[in-house]
């Protein structure tokens, strides 16, 4: 038994080492390629490709932002009103029925969060494209669309706040034991305290799996930023990624220490 356990542990360690090596290689290769494209590739005739990419960033980004805003708005509104109607028709006993409603509400909240990230990202790309890639004439012609994109970003922030709060209120109606006001600063803390043990376990497992995935992703991105720095991308991307990596690691260690010693005191 001990031999089998040791063998499994060795395989897990080897797998982790291989994953790290692969991430370093992929990150390094991608970073080198980005640097190569920005320096050595200048000798090649990439004018047509660069022009296509530039036009996509200038013309397509604000349209994509507005499309994301419209899609998320329509999807979440339809989903919310369906969930509210289903909740009103619930007999108070059919657990399987109401669990499906809660799942749909969770999907709506997730979609709102993803939409917000996409809108923020597209707005940043659009701002860069209009100010640094577009000519003065193109900038002025795209100005109405860029203003529409700005208002869509602001509307997304306001809309997300309102609809997420509405979804939370509906979940609280289904589960009266749930506590917390969605707009309050300490909402997450109160919401977590009102969870049962199964829900807390799921929350902690989700958080840990997210940490594991991000640990791998951040190594890859760090290698890209380091190799890119050597080829003219600048120091700032590497510093930002390093700061995020350090913050994530220290946060995980500090809260792990607190939880461990809190359990020991019990």
C-alpha positions in Angstrom: 0.0 0.0 0.0 2.8 2.4 0.9 4.6 1.6 -2.3 1.5 2.3 -4.4 0.9 5.6 -2.5 4.5 6.6 -3.1 4.2 5.7 -6.7 1.1 7.8 -7.1 2.7 10.8 -5.3 5.7 10.5 -7.6 3.5 10.5 -10.7 1.6 13.6 -9.4 4.9 15.4 -8.8 6.2 14.5 -12.2 3.0 15.7 -13.8 3.2 19.0 -12.0 6.8 19.5 -13.1 6.0 18.6 -16.7 3.1 21.1 -16.7 5.4 23.9 -15.4 8.0 23.1 -18.0 5.4 23.1 -20.8 4.0 26.4 -19.6 7.5 28.0 -19.5 8.2 26.7 -23.0 4.9 27.9 -24.4 5.1 31.2 -22.7 8.7 31.7 -23.8 7.9 30.8 -27.4 4.9 33.1 -27.5 6.8 35.9 -25.9 9.7 35.4 -28.4 7.2 35.4 -31.3 5.6 38.6 -30.1 9.0 40.3 -29.8 10.1 38.9 -33.2 6.9 40.2 -34.8 7.6 43.7 -33.4 11.3 43.9 -34.4 12.8 41.4 -36.8 9.6 41.1 -38.8 9.9 44.7 -39.9 12.1 43.5 -42.7 9.3 41.5 -44.2 6.4 43.0 -46.1 3.7 42.8 -43.4 2.0 46.0 -44.4 -1.2 44.3 -45.6 -1.5 42.1 -42.5 -0.9 45.1 -40.2 -3.5 47.2 -42.0 -6.1 44.4 -41.7 -5.4 44.1 -37.9 -5.5 47.9 -37.5 -8.8 48.2 -39.3 -10.3 45.4 -37.2 -9.3 47.2 -34.0 -10.5 50.6 -35.2 -13.8 49.6 -36.9 -14.9 46.2 -35.4 -14.1 46.8 -31.7 -16.8 49.4 -30.9 -19.3 47.3 -32.9 -18.3 44.2 -30.9 -18.8 46.1 -27.7 -22.3 47.2 -28.6 -23.1 43.7 -29.7 -22.0 42.2 -26.4 -24.0 44.8 -24.5 -27.2 44.1 -26.5 -26.8 40.3 -26.3 -26.1 40.2 -22.5 -29.0 42.7 -21.9 -31.5 40.7 -23.9 -30.3 37.3 -22.6 -30.4 38.4 -18.9 -33.7 40.2 -19.1 -35.5 37.2 -20.8 -33.9 34.8 -18.3 -34.7 36.9 -15.3 -38.4 37.4 -16.1 -38.7 33.7 -16.9 -37.1 32.8 -13.5 -39.4 35.3 -11.7 -42.4 33.8 -13.3 -41.2 30.3 -12.5 -40.7 31.3 -8.8 -44.2 32.8 -8.6 -45.6 29.4 -9.9 -43.6 27.3 -7.4 -45.7 25.3 -5.0 -43.0 25.6 -2.2 -42.3 21.9 -2.2 -40.9 20.7 -5.5 -37.1 21.0 -4.8 -36.0 19.8 -8.2 -38.2 22.4 -9.9 -36.8 25.4 -7.9 -33.2 24.1 -8.1 -33.5 24.5 -11.9 -34.7 28.1 -11.4 -31.7 28.8 -9.1 -29.3 27.4 -11.7 -30.8 29.7 -14.3 -30.3 32.7 -12.0 -26.7 31.6 -11.4 -26.2 31.5 -15.2 -27.6 35.0 -15.6 -25.3 36.4 -12.9 -22.3 34.6 -14.5 -23.3 36.0 -18.0 -23.5 39.5 -16.6 -20.1 39.2 -15.1 -18.5 37.9 -18.3 -20.3 40.6 -20.3 -18.9 43.3 -18.0 -15.3 42.0 -18.4 -15.7 41.8 -22.2 -17.2 45.3 -22.4 -14.4 46.8 -20.3 -11.7 45.0 -22.4 -13.3 46.0 -25.7 -13.6 49.6 -24.5 -9.9 49.7 -23.6 -8.9 48.3 -27.0 -11.2 50.7 -28.8 -9.7 53.7 -26.9 -6.2 52.6 -27.8 -7.2 52.0 -31.5 -8.9 55.4 -31.9 -6.2 57.5 -30.2 -3.1 55.7 -31.4 -3.9 53.9 -34.6 -6.6 55.9 -36.3 -5.9 59.0 -38.3 -7.6 62.3 -37.5 -10.1 61.9 -40.2 -11.0 58.3 -39.2 -11.1 59.3 -35.5 -13.7 61.9 -36.3 -15.8 59.6 -38.5 -15.7 56.9 -35.7 -16.4 59.4 -32.9 -20.2 58.8 -32.8 -19.7 55.0 -32.5 -17.0 55.5 -29.9 -19.3 57.7 -27.8 -22.0 55.1 -28.2 -19.5 52.5 -26.9 -18.7 54.8 -23.9 -22.4 55.1 -23.0 -22.8 51.3 -23.5 -20.0 50.7 -21.0 -21.5 53.0 -18.4 -25.0 51.5 -19.1 -23.4 48.0 -18.6 -22.1 49.0 -15.1 -25.5 50.4 -14.0 -27.5 47.6 -15.6 -25.4 44.9 -14.1 -25.8 46.3 -10.7 -29.6 46.5 -11.0 -30.1 43.1 -12.5 -27.6 41.3 -10.2 -29.4 42.8 -7.2 -32.8 41.7 -8.6 -31.4 38.1 -9.1 -30.1 38.1 -5.5 -33.4 39.3 -4.2 -35.1 36.4 -6.1 -32.7 33.9 -4.7 -33.4 35.3 -1.2 -37.1 34.9 -1.8 -36.5 31.2 -2.7 -34.2 30.8 0.3 -35.4 33.0 3.2 -32.3 31.9 5.2 -30.0 33.9 2.8 -28.8 37.1 4.3 -27.2 40.2 2.8 -28.0 43.3 0.8 -26.5 43.0 -2.8 -25.4 46.7 -2.8 -23.9 46.6 0.7 -20.1 46.7 1.1 -20.1 43.5 3.3 -22.6 41.6 1.1 -20.2 38.8 0.2 -19.4 38.2 3.9 -23.0 38.1 5.0 -24.0 35.9 2.1 -21.2 33.4 2.9 -22.2 33.3 6.5 -25.8 32.4 5.6 -24.7 29.4 3.4 -25.1 25.8 4.6 -22.0 23.5 4.9 -22.6 22.0 1.4 -22.7 25.4 -0.2 -19.6 26.6 1.6 -17.7 23.4 0.6 -18.6 24.0 -3.0 -17.6 27.7 -2.7 -14.2 26.8 -1.2 -13.6 24.0 -3.8 -14.4 26.4 -6.6 -12.1 29.0 -5.2 -9.2 26.5 -4.9 -9.7 25.2 -8.4 -9.7 28.8 -9.7 -6.5 29.4 -7.8 -4.9 26.3 -9.4 -5.9 27.3 -12.9 -4.8 30.9 -12.5 -1.4 29.7 -11.1 -0.8 28.0 -14.4 -2.1 30.8 -16.5 -0.1 33.5 -14.7 3.2 31.5 -15.2 2.5 31.4 -19.0 1.6 35.1 -19.1 4.7 36.0 -17.0 6.9 34.2 -19.5 5.3 36.0 -22.4 5.8 39.4 -20.7 9.5 38.6 -19.8 10.4 37.4 -23.3 8.4 40.3 -24.8 10.3 42.7 -22.6 13.5 41.6 -24.2 12.1 42.3 -27.6 10.8 45.8 -27.0 7.4 45.3 -25.3 8.6 47.3 -22.2 8.9 46.6 -18.5 5.4 47.5 -17.4 3.6 44.3 -18.6 6.1 42.1 -16.6 5.7 44.3 -13.5 1.9 44.2 -13.6 1.9 40.4 -14.0 4.5 39.9 -11.3 2.4 42.2 -8.9 -0.7 40.1 -9.6 1.2 36.9 -9.2 2.6 38.0 -5.8 -0.8 39.3 -4.6 -2.5 36.0 -5.5 0.2 34.0 -3.8 0.4 36.1 -0.6 -3.4 36.3 -0.3 -3.7 32.5 -0.6 -1.0 31.9 2.0 -2.4 34.5 4.5 -5.9 33.2 4.3 -4.7 29.6 4.5 -2.8 30.5 7.7 -5.8 32.2 9.2 -8.2 29.4 8.4 -5.8 26.8 9.7 -5.3 28.5 13.0 -9.0 29.4 13.4 -9.8 25.6 13.0 -7.1 24.7 15.6 -8.6 27.1 18.2 -11.9 25.3 17.8 
